[in-house]
Amino acid sequence: MTTITIPRSSAKKKKLIAVPREEYEAYISWLKRIKSTRVFDPTVSQKRALRKARRNLAKGKTLTLADLERELDTSR
């Protein structure tokens, strides 16, 4: 069984967690991937359109895909 000794001065200052090195390295690589991804920041008009879409959904004003295809076919 592996025994780890942590100095009392370190234990008082911080919360410590012991994990296997492989899991720690996987976590670090995951963090790097997450930080490298771009975050969607909607514009004011996109936020407004989203609010309108949510209100329409709440009111039941929805259109199924089949209905949309039918409407697109008849308009041609």
Residue frames as a rotation matrix with the C-alpha (Angstrom) as fourth column:
MET 1
0.584 0.812 0.000 0.00
0.812 -0.584 0.000 0.00
0.000 0.000 -1.000 0.00
THR 2
-0.269 -0.666 0.695 1.33
0.641 -0.663 -0.387 3.43
0.719 0.341 0.605 -0.95
THR 3
0.354 0.301 -0.885 1.65
0.884 -0.416 0.212 5.99
-0.304 -0.858 -0.414 1.80
ILE 4
0.004 -0.288 0.958 1.77
0.565 -0.789 -0.240 9.72
0.825 0.542 0.160 1.13
THR 5
-0.078 -0.094 -0.993 2.95
0.937 -0.347 -0.040 12.25
-0.340 -0.933 0.115 3.68
ILE 6
0.275 0.234 0.933 1.67
0.576 -0.817 0.035 15.80
0.770 0.527 -0.359 3.30
PRO 7
-0.778 -0.607 -0.160 3.40
0.505 -0.454 -0.734 18.51
0.373 -0.652 0.660 5.31
ARG 8
-0.093 0.785 -0.612 1.06
0.939 -0.136 -0.317 20.16
-0.332 -0.604 -0.724 7.81
SER 9
-0.489 -0.133 -0.862 1.95
0.045 -0.991 0.127 23.62
-0.871 0.023 0.490 6.50
SER 10
-0.962 0.147 -0.231 0.67
-0.244 -0.074 0.967 22.66
0.125 0.986 0.107 3.03
ALA 11
-0.576 0.779 -0.250 -2.43
0.718 0.627 0.300 20.92
0.391 -0.007 -0.920 4.33
LYS 12
-0.237 0.485 -0.842 -3.52
0.714 -0.501 -0.489 23.97
-0.659 -0.716 -0.228 6.32
LYS 13
-0.630 -0.123 -0.767 -3.22
-0.227 -0.915 0.333 26.38
-0.743 0.384 0.549 3.39
LYS 14
-0.504 0.366 -0.782 -4.94
-0.851 -0.057 0.522 24.43
0.147 0.929 0.340 0.61
LYS 15
0.477 0.649 0.592 -7.43
-0.577 0.740 -0.345 21.68
-0.663 -0.177 0.728 -0.03
LEU 16
-0.540 -0.773 -0.334 -5.52
-0.800 0.348 0.488 18.76
-0.261 0.531 -0.806 -1.48
ILE 17
0.704 0.693 0.157 -6.78
-0.568 0.682 -0.461 15.92
-0.426 0.235 0.873 -3.63
ALA 18
-0.469 -0.851 0.236 -4.76
-0.535 0.486 0.691 12.84
-0.703 0.198 -0.683 -4.60
VAL 19
0.760 0.645 -0.081 -5.49
-0.435 0.413 -0.800 11.31
-0.483 0.643 0.595 -8.02
PRO 20
0.325 -0.648 0.688 -3.56
0.621 0.696 0.362 8.92
-0.713 0.309 0.629 -10.23
ARG 21
-0.453 -0.639 -0.622 -1.16
-0.040 -0.682 0.730 10.67
-0.890 0.356 0.284 -12.62
GLU 22
-0.856 0.153 0.494 -2.90
0.517 0.298 0.803 9.28
-0.024 0.942 -0.334 -15.73
GLU 23
0.169 0.985 -0.030 -6.24
0.985 -0.168 0.024 10.75
0.018 -0.034 -0.999 -14.64
TYR 24
0.266 -0.156 -0.951 -4.60
0.331 -0.912 0.242 14.09
-0.905 -0.379 -0.191 -13.85
GLU 25
-0.770 -0.616 -0.166 -2.94
0.023 -0.288 0.957 14.23
-0.637 0.734 0.236 -17.28
ALA 26
-0.556 0.663 0.502 -6.23
0.808 0.291 0.512 13.31
0.193 0.690 -0.697 -18.97
TYR 27
0.418 0.718 -0.557 -7.94
0.831 -0.550 -0.087 16.09
-0.368 -0.426 -0.826 -17.04
ILE 28
-0.121 -0.560 -0.820 -5.29
0.069 -0.829 0.556 18.64
-0.990 0.010 0.139 -18.04
SER 29
-0.945 -0.217 0.243 -5.56
0.238 0.050 0.970 17.68
-0.222 0.975 0.004 -21.72
TRP 30
-0.126 0.975 0.182 -9.38
0.982 0.096 0.163 17.93
0.141 0.199 -0.970 -21.48
LEU 31
0.360 0.212 -0.908 -9.05
0.532 -0.847 0.013 21.43
-0.766 -0.488 -0.418 -19.97
LYS 32
-0.608 -0.667 -0.431 -6.81
-0.014 -0.534 0.846 22.52
-0.794 0.520 0.315 -22.82
ARG 33
-0.786 0.389 0.481 -9.34
0.600 0.288 0.747 21.27
0.152 0.875 -0.460 -25.40
ILE 34
0.215 0.935 -0.281 -12.23
0.972 -0.233 -0.032 23.00
-0.095 -0.266 -0.959 -23.64
LYS 35
0.187 -0.202 -0.961 -10.39
0.283 -0.926 0.250 26.31
-0.941 -0.319 -0.116 -23.37
SER 36
-0.822 -0.565 -0.070 -9.43
0.081 -0.237 0.968 26.17
-0.563 0.790 0.241 -27.04
THR 37
-0.388 0.753 0.532 -13.04
0.919 0.274 0.284 25.90
0.068 0.599 -0.798 -28.20
ARG 38
-0.903 0.124 0.412 -14.87
-0.044 -0.979 0.200 29.04
0.428 0.163 0.889 -29.18
VAL 39
-0.590 0.744 -0.314 -17.91
0.585 0.127 -0.801 30.12
-0.556 -0.656 -0.510 -27.21
PHE 40
-0.311 0.586 0.748 -20.99
0.786 -0.284 0.550 31.34
0.535 0.759 -0.372 -29.05
ASP 41
-0.654 0.117 -0.747 -21.72
0.435 -0.750 -0.498 34.95
-0.619 -0.651 0.440 -28.15
PRO 42
-0.035 0.725 0.688 -25.03
0.999 0.042 0.007 35.95
-0.024 0.688 -0.726 -29.79
THR 43
-0.884 -0.173 0.434 -25.62
0.261 -0.953 0.152 39.42
0.388 0.247 0.888 -31.15
VAL 44
-0.771 0.634 -0.062 -28.49
-0.333 -0.484 -0.809 41.60
-0.543 -0.603 0.585 -29.96
SER 45
-0.143 0.750 -0.646 -30.64
-0.985 -0.041 0.170 40.65
0.101 0.661 0.744 -32.96
GLN 46
-0.448 -0.061 -0.892 -29.95
-0.184 0.983 0.025 36.94
0.875 0.175 -0.452 -32.39
LYS 47
-0.974 0.118 -0.192 -30.97
0.212 0.194 -0.958 37.28
-0.076 -0.974 -0.214 -28.73
ARG 48
-0.500 0.831 -0.245 -34.16
-0.720 -0.556 -0.415 39.05
-0.481 -0.032 0.876 -29.79
ALA 49
-0.140 0.412 -0.901 -34.96
-0.806 0.481 0.345 36.30
0.575 0.774 0.265 -32.32
LEU 50
-0.748 -0.187 -0.637 -34.36
0.144 0.891 -0.430 33.64
0.648 -0.414 -0.639 -29.68
ARG 51
-0.879 0.476 -0.031 -36.73
-0.107 -0.261 -0.959 35.38
-0.464 -0.840 0.281 -27.23
LYS 52
-0.216 0.822 -0.527 -39.39
-0.961 -0.274 -0.033 35.58
-0.171 0.499 0.849 -29.95
ALA 53
-0.307 0.036 -0.951 -38.92
-0.471 0.862 0.185 31.90
0.827 0.505 -0.248 -30.81
ARG 54
-0.941 -0.059 -0.333 -39.25
0.245 0.560 -0.792 30.91
0.233 -0.827 -0.512 -27.15
ARG 55
-0.628 0.774 -0.085 -42.45
-0.501 -0.485 -0.717 32.95
-0.595 -0.408 0.692 -26.79
ASN 56
-0.077 0.591 -0.803 -43.92
-0.960 0.172 0.219 31.31
0.267 0.788 0.554 -29.90
LEU 57
-0.590 -0.191 -0.785 -42.99
-0.094 0.981 -0.168 27.87
0.802 -0.026 -0.597 -28.59
ALA 58
-0.969 0.232 -0.081 -44.64
0.103 0.080 -0.992 28.62
-0.224 -0.969 -0.101 -25.24
LYS 59
-0.338 0.885 -0.319 -47.81
-0.751 -0.458 -0.475 29.77
-0.567 0.079 0.820 -27.03
GLY 60
0.025 0.319 0.947 -47.86
0.209 0.925 -0.317 26.59
-0.978 0.206 -0.044 -29.11
LYS 61
0.810 0.191 -0.554 -47.13
-0.444 -0.417 -0.793 28.39
-0.382 0.889 -0.253 -32.36
THR 62
-0.242 -0.904 0.353 -44.94
-0.373 0.423 0.826 25.69
-0.895 0.068 -0.440 -33.81
LEU 63
0.553 0.300 -0.778 -44.49
-0.832 0.148 -0.534 24.13
-0.045 0.942 0.331 -37.22
THR 64
0.529 -0.371 0.763 -43.50
0.013 0.903 0.430 20.51
-0.849 -0.217 0.482 -37.74
LEU 65
-0.555 -0.810 -0.188 -40.91
-0.267 -0.040 0.963 19.59
-0.788 0.585 -0.195 -40.30
ALA 66
-0.559 0.430 0.709 -43.55
0.763 0.602 0.236 17.83
-0.326 0.673 -0.665 -42.38
ASP 67
0.561 0.789 -0.250 -45.73
0.649 -0.607 -0.460 20.97
-0.514 0.096 -0.852 -42.36
LEU 68
0.194 -0.583 -0.789 -42.77
-0.329 -0.796 0.507 23.10
-0.924 0.162 -0.346 -43.40
GLU 69
-0.803 -0.501 0.324 -41.90
0.085 0.442 0.893 20.75
-0.590 0.745 -0.312 -46.27
ARG 70
-0.134 0.853 0.504 -45.55
0.943 0.267 -0.200 20.76
-0.305 0.449 -0.840 -47.39
GLU 71
0.673 0.378 -0.636 -45.66
0.279 -0.926 -0.255 24.58
-0.685 -0.006 -0.729 -47.33
LEU 72
-0.202 -0.836 -0.510 -42.40
-0.393 -0.407 0.824 24.86
-0.897 0.367 -0.246 -49.24
ASP 73
-0.750 -0.041 0.661 -43.61
0.476 0.660 0.581 22.40
-0.460 0.750 -0.475 -51.89
THR 74
0.211 0.935 0.284 -46.89
0.932 -0.104 -0.349 24.27
-0.297 0.338 -0.893 -52.47
SER 75
0.533 -0.016 -0.846 -45.21
0.043 -0.998 0.046 27.66
-0.845 -0.061 -0.531 -52.75
ARG 76
-0.572 -0.819 -0.044 -43.14
-0.045 -0.023 0.999 26.62
-0.819 0.573 -0.023 -55.78
